[in-house]
């Protein structure tokens, strides 16, 4: 009796598995493509120094200004309603 139940269940479950993604790309292809797109210079030698961005002092000032902007809640005056002419 159990075989009658388990055999169709096994057949249904095995039909749901695919060896490749439905679009034909292998599993994980989108993740590898996303990681490759984040590389700044793929032709650069490994371990070469990279100088991109701000120096520490400028970054600290920018971050402080960003944090300070949340403490200053300024309410702007509402915009005037457009005039309608007939």
Order of alpha helices (4+ residues) and beta strands (2+ residues): alpha-alpha-alpha
